[in-house]
Amino acid sequence: MLSDYNFIGVFLVVAILFPFVALGLAWLLRPKKPNPVKTETYECGPQIIGDAWVQFRAQYYVYALVFVVFDIEAAFLFPWAVAYSRLGLWALAEAFLFLAILTVGLVYAWRKGALRWQ
């Protein structure tokens, strides 16, 4: 029984050492010719002038979250729709419950004014 754990131990040692060995080899074999152009920050070509920090409004994040919620809804409903003929009435009730929960969240966000563009 103890020999079964030996395989796990060897696997663990290899899993830990392999990334370090690979990175060390890459560091040893890479070309080392630094120059000012290579160390310069690249930002789509143009030179950066001024501060790059831009603060976005929280409204954008709310729209992104609403999009993600409905994107996940579609991702969950597509497989359900494909297997609908093999599913029973219980699966239909669960799908409507899932849609009802998401609808309640949308109505809540709508009533709070989170979806109003200002």
Phi and psi in radians as a Rosetta constraint file:
Dihedral C 1 N 2 CA 2 C 2 CIRCULARHARMONIC -1.198 0.35
Dihedral N 2 CA 2 C 2 N 3 CIRCULARHARMONIC -0.455 0.35
Dihedral C 2 N 3 CA 3 C 3 CIRCULARHARMONIC -1.191 0.35
Dihedral N 3 CA 3 C 3 N 4 CIRCULARHARMONIC -0.455 0.35
Dihedral C 3 N 4 CA 4 C 4 CIRCULARHARMONIC -1.118 0.35
Dihedral N 4 CA 4 C 4 N 5 CIRCULARHARMONIC -0.619 0.35
Dihedral C 4 N 5 CA 5 C 5 CIRCULARHARMONIC -1.300 0.35
Dihedral N 5 CA 5 C 5 N 6 CIRCULARHARMONIC -0.377 0.35
Dihedral C 5 N 6 CA 6 C 6 CIRCULARHARMONIC -1.106 0.35
Dihedral N 6 CA 6 C 6 N 7 CIRCULARHARMONIC -0.691 0.35
Dihedral C 6 N 7 CA 7 C 7 CIRCULARHARMONIC -1.088 0.35
Dihedral N 7 CA 7 C 7 N 8 CIRCULARHARMONIC -0.717 0.35
Dihedral C 7 N 8 CA 8 C 8 CIRCULARHARMONIC -1.148 0.35
Dihedral N 8 CA 8 C 8 N 9 CIRCULARHARMONIC -0.701 0.35
Dihedral C 8 N 9 CA 9 C 9 CIRCULARHARMONIC -1.123 0.35
Dihedral N 9 CA 9 C 9 N 10 CIRCULARHARMONIC -0.765 0.35
Dihedral C 9 N 10 CA 10 C 10 CIRCULARHARMONIC -1.111 0.35
Dihedral N 10 CA 10 C 10 N 11 CIRCULARHARMONIC -0.762 0.35
Dihedral C 10 N 11 CA 11 C 11 CIRCULARHARMONIC -1.057 0.35
Dihedral N 11 CA 11 C 11 N 12 CIRCULARHARMONIC -0.715 0.35
Dihedral C 11 N 12 CA 12 C 12 CIRCULARHARMONIC -1.145 0.35
Dihedral N 12 CA 12 C 12 N 13 CIRCULARHARMONIC -0.744 0.35
Dihedral C 12 N 13 CA 13 C 13 CIRCULARHARMONIC -1.125 0.35
Dihedral N 13 CA 13 C 13 N 14 CIRCULARHARMONIC -0.770 0.35
Dihedral C 13 N 14 CA 14 C 14 CIRCULARHARMONIC -1.130 0.35
Dihedral N 14 CA 14 C 14 N 15 CIRCULARHARMONIC -0.714 0.35
Dihedral C 14 N 15 CA 15 C 15 CIRCULARHARMONIC -1.134 0.35
Dihedral N 15 CA 15 C 15 N 16 CIRCULARHARMONIC -0.546 0.35
Dihedral C 15 N 16 CA 16 C 16 CIRCULARHARMONIC -1.418 0.35
Dihedral N 16 CA 16 C 16 N 17 CIRCULARHARMONIC -0.707 0.35
Dihedral C 16 N 17 CA 17 C 17 CIRCULARHARMONIC -1.356 0.35
Dihedral N 17 CA 17 C 17 N 18 CIRCULARHARMONIC -0.581 0.35
Dihedral C 17 N 18 CA 18 C 18 CIRCULARHARMONIC -0.992 0.35
Dihedral N 18 CA 18 C 18 N 19 CIRCULARHARMONIC -0.831 0.35
Dihedral C 18 N 19 CA 19 C 19 CIRCULARHARMONIC -1.098 0.35
Dihedral N 19 CA 19 C 19 N 20 CIRCULARHARMONIC -0.669 0.35
Dihedral C 19 N 20 CA 20 C 20 CIRCULARHARMONIC -1.182 0.35
Dihedral N 20 CA 20 C 20 N 21 CIRCULARHARMONIC -0.697 0.35
Dihedral C 20 N 21 CA 21 C 21 CIRCULARHARMONIC -1.139 0.35
Dihedral N 21 CA 21 C 21 N 22 CIRCULARHARMONIC -0.765 0.35
Dihedral C 21 N 22 CA 22 C 22 CIRCULARHARMONIC -1.103 0.35
Dihedral N 22 CA 22 C 22 N 23 CIRCULARHARMONIC -0.770 0.35
Dihedral C 22 N 23 CA 23 C 23 CIRCULARHARMONIC -1.173 0.35
Dihedral N 23 CA 23 C 23 N 24 CIRCULARHARMONIC -0.645 0.35
Dihedral C 23 N 24 CA 24 C 24 CIRCULARHARMONIC -1.138 0.35
Dihedral N 24 CA 24 C 24 N 25 CIRCULARHARMONIC -0.737 0.35
Dihedral C 24 N 25 CA 25 C 25 CIRCULARHARMONIC -1.109 0.35
Dihedral N 25 CA 25 C 25 N 26 CIRCULARHARMONIC -0.737 0.35
Dihedral C 25 N 26 CA 26 C 26 CIRCULARHARMONIC -1.100 0.35
Dihedral N 26 CA 26 C 26 N 27 CIRCULARHARMONIC -0.666 0.35
Dihedral C 26 N 27 CA 27 C 27 CIRCULARHARMONIC -1.168 0.35
Dihedral N 27 CA 27 C 27 N 28 CIRCULARHARMONIC -0.672 0.35
Dihedral C 27 N 28 CA 28 C 28 CIRCULARHARMONIC -1.249 0.35
Dihedral N 28 CA 28 C 28 N 29 CIRCULARHARMONIC -0.635 0.35
Dihedral C 28 N 29 CA 29 C 29 CIRCULARHARMONIC -1.614 0.35
Dihedral N 29 CA 29 C 29 N 30 CIRCULARHARMONIC -0.132 0.35
Dihedral C 29 N 30 CA 30 C 30 CIRCULARHARMONIC -1.239 0.35
Dihedral N 30 CA 30 C 30 N 31 CIRCULARHARMONIC 2.662 0.35
Dihedral C 30 N 31 CA 31 C 31 CIRCULARHARMONIC -1.283 0.35
Dihedral N 31 CA 31 C 31 N 32 CIRCULARHARMONIC 2.389 0.35
Dihedral C 31 N 32 CA 32 C 32 CIRCULARHARMONIC -2.052 0.35
Dihedral N 32 CA 32 C 32 N 33 CIRCULARHARMONIC 1.410 0.35
Dihedral C 32 N 33 CA 33 C 33 CIRCULARHARMONIC -2.281 0.35
Dihedral N 33 CA 33 C 33 N 34 CIRCULARHARMONIC 1.278 0.35
Dihedral C 33 N 34 CA 34 C 34 CIRCULARHARMONIC -1.257 0.35
Dihedral N 34 CA 34 C 34 N 35 CIRCULARHARMONIC 2.570 0.35
Dihedral C 34 N 35 CA 35 C 35 CIRCULARHARMONIC -2.623 0.35
Dihedral N 35 CA 35 C 35 N 36 CIRCULARHARMONIC 2.918 0.35
Dihedral C 35 N 36 CA 36 C 36 CIRCULARHARMONIC -1.069 0.35
Dihedral N 36 CA 36 C 36 N 37 CIRCULARHARMONIC -0.546 0.35
Dihedral C 36 N 37 CA 37 C 37 CIRCULARHARMONIC -1.197 0.35
Dihedral N 37 CA 37 C 37 N 38 CIRCULARHARMONIC -0.675 0.35
Dihedral C 37 N 38 CA 38 C 38 CIRCULARHARMONIC -1.217 0.35
Dihedral N 38 CA 38 C 38 N 39 CIRCULARHARMONIC -0.544 0.35
Dihedral C 38 N 39 CA 39 C 39 CIRCULARHARMONIC -1.545 0.35
Dihedral N 39 CA 39 C 39 N 40 CIRCULARHARMONIC -0.028 0.35
Dihedral C 39 N 40 CA 40 C 40 CIRCULARHARMONIC -1.344 0.35
Dihedral N 40 CA 40 C 40 N 41 CIRCULARHARMONIC 2.537 0.35
Dihedral C 40 N 41 CA 41 C 41 CIRCULARHARMONIC -1.259 0.35
Dihedral N 41 CA 41 C 41 N 42 CIRCULARHARMONIC 2.298 0.35
Dihedral C 41 N 42 CA 42 C 42 CIRCULARHARMONIC -1.806 0.35
Dihedral N 42 CA 42 C 42 N 43 CIRCULARHARMONIC 2.156 0.35
Dihedral C 42 N 43 CA 43 C 43 CIRCULARHARMONIC -2.320 0.35
Dihedral N 43 CA 43 C 43 N 44 CIRCULARHARMONIC 1.258 0.35
Dihedral C 43 N 44 CA 44 C 44 CIRCULARHARMONIC 1.026 0.35
Dihedral N 44 CA 44 C 44 N 45 CIRCULARHARMONIC 0.524 0.35
Dihedral C 44 N 45 CA 45 C 45 CIRCULARHARMONIC 1.786 0.35
Dihedral N 45 CA 45 C 45 N 46 CIRCULARHARMONIC -0.975 0.35
Dihedral C 45 N 46 CA 46 C 46 CIRCULARHARMONIC -1.322 0.35
Dihedral N 46 CA 46 C 46 N 47 CIRCULARHARMONIC 2.746 0.35
Dihedral C 46 N 47 CA 47 C 47 CIRCULARHARMONIC -1.262 0.35
Dihedral N 47 CA 47 C 47 N 48 CIRCULARHARMONIC 2.461 0.35
Dihedral C 47 N 48 CA 48 C 48 CIRCULARHARMONIC -1.413 0.35
Dihedral N 48 CA 48 C 48 N 49 CIRCULARHARMONIC 2.231 0.35
Dihedral C 48 N 49 CA 49 C 49 CIRCULARHARMONIC -2.140 0.35
Dihedral N 49 CA 49 C 49 N 50 CIRCULARHARMONIC 2.146 0.35
Dihedral C 49 N 50 CA 50 C 50 CIRCULARHARMONIC 1.524 0.35
Dihedral N 50 CA 50 C 50 N 51 CIRCULARHARMONIC -2.903 0.35
Dihedral C 50 N 51 CA 51 C 51 CIRCULARHARMONIC -1.448 0.35
Dihedral N 51 CA 51 C 51 N 52 CIRCULARHARMONIC 2.378 0.35
Dihedral C 51 N 52 CA 52 C 52 CIRCULARHARMONIC -1.594 0.35
Dihedral N 52 CA 52 C 52 N 53 CIRCULARHARMONIC -0.040 0.35
Dihedral C 52 N 53 CA 53 C 53 CIRCULARHARMONIC -1.329 0.35
Dihedral N 53 CA 53 C 53 N 54 CIRCULARHARMONIC 2.145 0.35
Dihedral C 53 N 54 CA 54 C 54 CIRCULARHARMONIC -2.210 0.35
Dihedral N 54 CA 54 C 54 N 55 CIRCULARHARMONIC 2.244 0.35
Dihedral C 54 N 55 CA 55 C 55 CIRCULARHARMONIC -1.737 0.35
Dihedral N 55 CA 55 C 55 N 56 CIRCULARHARMONIC 2.097 0.35
Dihedral C 55 N 56 CA 56 C 56 CIRCULARHARMONIC -1.545 0.35
Dihedral N 56 CA 56 C 56 N 57 CIRCULARHARMONIC 2.664 0.35
Dihedral C 56 N 57 CA 57 C 57 CIRCULARHARMONIC -1.255 0.35
Dihedral N 57 CA 57 C 57 N 58 CIRCULARHARMONIC 2.611 0.35
Dihedral C 57 N 58 CA 58 C 58 CIRCULARHARMONIC -1.144 0.35
Dihedral N 58 CA 58 C 58 N 59 CIRCULARHARMONIC -0.367 0.35
Dihedral C 58 N 59 CA 59 C 59 CIRCULARHARMONIC -1.022 0.35
Dihedral N 59 CA 59 C 59 N 60 CIRCULARHARMONIC -0.654 0.35
Dihedral C 59 N 60 CA 60 C 60 CIRCULARHARMONIC -1.098 0.35
Dihedral N 60 CA 60 C 60 N 61 CIRCULARHARMONIC -0.688 0.35
Dihedral C 60 N 61 CA 61 C 61 CIRCULARHARMONIC -1.191 0.35
Dihedral N 61 CA 61 C 61 N 62 CIRCULARHARMONIC -0.623 0.35
Dihedral C 61 N 62 CA 62 C 62 CIRCULARHARMONIC -1.124 0.35
Dihedral N 62 CA 62 C 62 N 63 CIRCULARHARMONIC -0.776 0.35
Dihedral C 62 N 63 CA 63 C 63 CIRCULARHARMONIC -1.097 0.35
Dihedral N 63 CA 63 C 63 N 64 CIRCULARHARMONIC -0.675 0.35
Dihedral C 63 N 64 CA 64 C 64 CIRCULARHARMONIC -1.122 0.35
Dihedral N 64 CA 64 C 64 N 65 CIRCULARHARMONIC -0.712 0.35
Dihedral C 64 N 65 CA 65 C 65 CIRCULARHARMONIC -1.154 0.35
Dihedral N 65 CA 65 C 65 N 66 CIRCULARHARMONIC -0.710 0.35
Dihedral C 65 N 66 CA 66 C 66 CIRCULARHARMONIC -1.115 0.35
Dihedral N 66 CA 66 C 66 N 67 CIRCULARHARMONIC -0.709 0.35
Dihedral C 66 N 67 CA 67 C 67 CIRCULARHARMONIC -1.072 0.35
Dihedral N 67 CA 67 C 67 N 68 CIRCULARHARMONIC -0.775 0.35
Dihedral C 67 N 68 CA 68 C 68 CIRCULARHARMONIC -1.095 0.35
Dihedral N 68 CA 68 C 68 N 69 CIRCULARHARMONIC -0.723 0.35
Dihedral C 68 N 69 CA 69 C 69 CIRCULARHARMONIC -1.033 0.35
Dihedral N 69 CA 69 C 69 N 70 CIRCULARHARMONIC -0.813 0.35
Dihedral C 69 N 70 CA 70 C 70 CIRCULARHARMONIC -1.360 0.35
Dihedral N 70 CA 70 C 70 N 71 CIRCULARHARMONIC -0.404 0.35
Dihedral C 70 N 71 CA 71 C 71 CIRCULARHARMONIC -1.216 0.35
Dihedral N 71 CA 71 C 71 N 72 CIRCULARHARMONIC -0.735 0.35
Dihedral C 71 N 72 CA 72 C 72 CIRCULARHARMONIC -1.148 0.35
Dihedral N 72 CA 72 C 72 N 73 CIRCULARHARMONIC -0.634 0.35
Dihedral C 72 N 73 CA 73 C 73 CIRCULARHARMONIC -1.026 0.35
Dihedral N 73 CA 73 C 73 N 74 CIRCULARHARMONIC -0.809 0.35
Dihedral C 73 N 74 CA 74 C 74 CIRCULARHARMONIC -1.124 0.35
Dihedral N 74 CA 74 C 74 N 75 CIRCULARHARMONIC -0.690 0.35
Dihedral C 74 N 75 CA 75 C 75 CIRCULARHARMONIC -1.119 0.35
Dihedral N 75 CA 75 C 75 N 76 CIRCULARHARMONIC -0.569 0.35
Dihedral C 75 N 76 CA 76 C 76 CIRCULARHARMONIC -1.423 0.35
Dihedral N 76 CA 76 C 76 N 77 CIRCULARHARMONIC -0.527 0.35
Dihedral C 76 N 77 CA 77 C 77 CIRCULARHARMONIC -1.462 0.35
Dihedral N 77 CA 77 C 77 N 78 CIRCULARHARMONIC -0.437 0.35
Dihedral C 77 N 78 CA 78 C 78 CIRCULARHARMONIC -1.088 0.35
Dihedral N 78 CA 78 C 78 N 79 CIRCULARHARMONIC -0.871 0.35
Dihedral C 78 N 79 CA 79 C 79 CIRCULARHARMONIC -1.110 0.35
Dihedral N 79 CA 79 C 79 N 80 CIRCULARHARMONIC -0.589 0.35
Dihedral C 79 N 80 CA 80 C 80 CIRCULARHARMONIC -1.116 0.35
Dihedral N 80 CA 80 C 80 N 81 CIRCULARHARMONIC -0.714 0.35
Dihedral C 80 N 81 CA 81 C 81 CIRCULARHARMONIC -1.184 0.35
Dihedral N 81 CA 81 C 81 N 82 CIRCULARHARMONIC -0.603 0.35
Dihedral C 81 N 82 CA 82 C 82 CIRCULARHARMONIC -1.182 0.35
Dihedral N 82 CA 82 C 82 N 83 CIRCULARHARMONIC -0.690 0.35
Dihedral C 82 N 83 CA 83 C 83 CIRCULARHARMONIC -1.659 0.35
Dihedral N 83 CA 83 C 83 N 84 CIRCULARHARMONIC 0.282 0.35
Dihedral C 83 N 84 CA 84 C 84 CIRCULARHARMONIC -1.058 0.35
Dihedral N 84 CA 84 C 84 N 85 CIRCULARHARMONIC -0.664 0.35
Dihedral C 84 N 85 CA 85 C 85 CIRCULARHARMONIC -1.171 0.35
Dihedral N 85 CA 85 C 85 N 86 CIRCULARHARMONIC -0.450 0.35
Dihedral C 85 N 86 CA 86 C 86 CIRCULARHARMONIC -1.617 0.35
Dihedral N 86 CA 86 C 86 N 87 CIRCULARHARMONIC -0.166 0.35
Dihedral C 86 N 87 CA 87 C 87 CIRCULARHARMONIC -1.614 0.35
Dihedral N 87 CA 87 C 87 N 88 CIRCULARHARMONIC 2.721 0.35
Dihedral C 87 N 88 CA 88 C 88 CIRCULARHARMONIC -1.660 0.35
Dihedral N 88 CA 88 C 88 N 89 CIRCULARHARMONIC -2.914 0.35
Dihedral C 88 N 89 CA 89 C 89 CIRCULARHARMONIC -1.171 0.35
Dihedral N 89 CA 89 C 89 N 90 CIRCULARHARMONIC -0.511 0.35
Dihedral C 89 N 90 CA 90 C 90 CIRCULARHARMONIC -1.102 0.35
Dihedral N 90 CA 90 C 90 N 91 CIRCULARHARMONIC -0.692 0.35
Dihedral C 90 N 91 CA 91 C 91 CIRCULARHARMONIC -1.159 0.35
Dihedral N 91 CA 91 C 91 N 92 CIRCULARHARMONIC -0.615 0.35
Dihedral C 91 N 92 CA 92 C 92 CIRCULARHARMONIC -1.128 0.35
Dihedral N 92 CA 92 C 92 N 93 CIRCULARHARMONIC -0.730 0.35
Dihedral C 92 N 93 CA 93 C 93 CIRCULARHARMONIC -1.132 0.35
Dihedral N 93 CA 93 C 93 N 94 CIRCULARHARMONIC -0.682 0.35
Dihedral C 93 N 94 CA 94 C 94 CIRCULARHARMONIC -1.148 0.35
Dihedral N 94 CA 94 C 94 N 95 CIRCULARHARMONIC -0.657 0.35
Dihedral C 94 N 95 CA 95 C 95 CIRCULARHARMONIC -1.138 0.35
Dihedral N 95 CA 95 C 95 N 96 CIRCULARHARMONIC -0.734 0.35
Dihedral C 95 N 96 CA 96 C 96 CIRCULARHARMONIC -1.171 0.35
Dihedral N 96 CA 96 C 96 N 97 CIRCULARHARMONIC -0.609 0.35
Dihedral C 96 N 97 CA 97 C 97 CIRCULARHARMONIC -1.128 0.35
Dihedral N 97 CA 97 C 97 N 98 CIRCULARHARMONIC -0.742 0.35
Dihedral C 97 N 98 CA 98 C 98 CIRCULARHARMONIC -1.050 0.35
Dihedral N 98 CA 98 C 98 N 99 CIRCULARHARMONIC -0.804 0.35
Dihedral C 98 N 99 CA 99 C 99 CIRCULARHARMONIC -1.150 0.35
Dihedral N 99 CA 99 C 99 N 100 CIRCULARHARMONIC -0.626 0.35
Dihedral C 99 N 100 CA 100 C 100 CIRCULARHARMONIC -1.148 0.35
Dihedral N 100 CA 100 C 100 N 101 CIRCULARHARMONIC -0.721 0.35
Dihedral C 100 N 101 CA 101 C 101 CIRCULARHARMONIC -1.091 0.35
Dihedral N 101 CA 101 C 101 N 102 CIRCULARHARMONIC -0.761 0.35
Dihedral C 101 N 102 CA 102 C 102 CIRCULARHARMONIC -1.168 0.35
Dihedral N 102 CA 102 C 102 N 103 CIRCULARHARMONIC -0.627 0.35
Dihedral C 102 N 103 CA 103 C 103 CIRCULARHARMONIC -1.162 0.35
Dihedral N 103 CA 103 C 103 N 104 CIRCULARHARMONIC -0.687 0.35
Dihedral C 103 N 104 CA 104 C 104 CIRCULARHARMONIC -1.082 0.35
Dihedral N 104 CA 104 C 104 N 105 CIRCULARHARMONIC -0.712 0.35
Dihedral C 104 N 105 CA 105 C 105 CIRCULARHARMONIC -1.117 0.35
Dihedral N 105 CA 105 C 105 N 106 CIRCULARHARMONIC -0.709 0.35
Dihedral C 105 N 106 CA 106 C 106 CIRCULARHARMONIC -1.146 0.35
Dihedral N 106 CA 106 C 106 N 107 CIRCULARHARMONIC -0.769 0.35
Dihedral C 106 N 107 CA 107 C 107 CIRCULARHARMONIC -1.108 0.35
Dihedral N 107 CA 107 C 107 N 108 CIRCULARHARMONIC -0.687 0.35
Dihedral C 107 N 108 CA 108 C 108 CIRCULARHARMONIC -1.073 0.35
Dihedral N 108 CA 108 C 108 N 109 CIRCULARHARMONIC -0.826 0.35
Dihedral C 108 N 109 CA 109 C 109 CIRCULARHARMONIC -1.124 0.35
Dihedral N 109 CA 109 C 109 N 110 CIRCULARHARMONIC -0.651 0.35
Dihedral C 109 N 110 CA 110 C 110 CIRCULARHARMONIC -1.142 0.35
Dihedral N 110 CA 110 C 110 N 111 CIRCULARHARMONIC -0.807 0.35
Dihedral C 110 N 111 CA 111 C 111 CIRCULARHARMONIC -1.188 0.35
Dihedral N 111 CA 111 C 111 N 112 CIRCULARHARMONIC -0.542 0.35
Dihedral C 111 N 112 CA 112 C 112 CIRCULARHARMONIC -1.302 0.35
Dihedral N 112 CA 112 C 112 N 113 CIRCULARHARMONIC -0.199 0.35
Dihedral C 112 N 113 CA 113 C 113 CIRCULARHARMONIC 1.479 0.35
Dihedral N 113 CA 113 C 113 N 114 CIRCULARHARMONIC 0.256 0.35
Dihedral C 113 N 114 CA 114 C 114 CIRCULARHARMONIC -1.227 0.35
Dihedral N 114 CA 114 C 114 N 115 CIRCULARHARMONIC -0.401 0.35
Dihedral C 114 N 115 CA 115 C 115 CIRCULARHARMONIC -1.698 0.35
Dihedral N 115 CA 115 C 115 N 116 CIRCULARHARMONIC 0.051 0.35
Dihedral C 115 N 116 CA 116 C 116 CIRCULARHARMONIC -1.490 0.35
Dihedral N 116 CA 116 C 116 N 117 CIRCULARHARMONIC 2.181 0.35
Dihedral C 116 N 117 CA 117 C 117 CIRCULARHARMONIC -1.392 0.35
Dihedral N 117 CA 117 C 117 N 118 CIRCULARHARMONIC 2.230 0.35
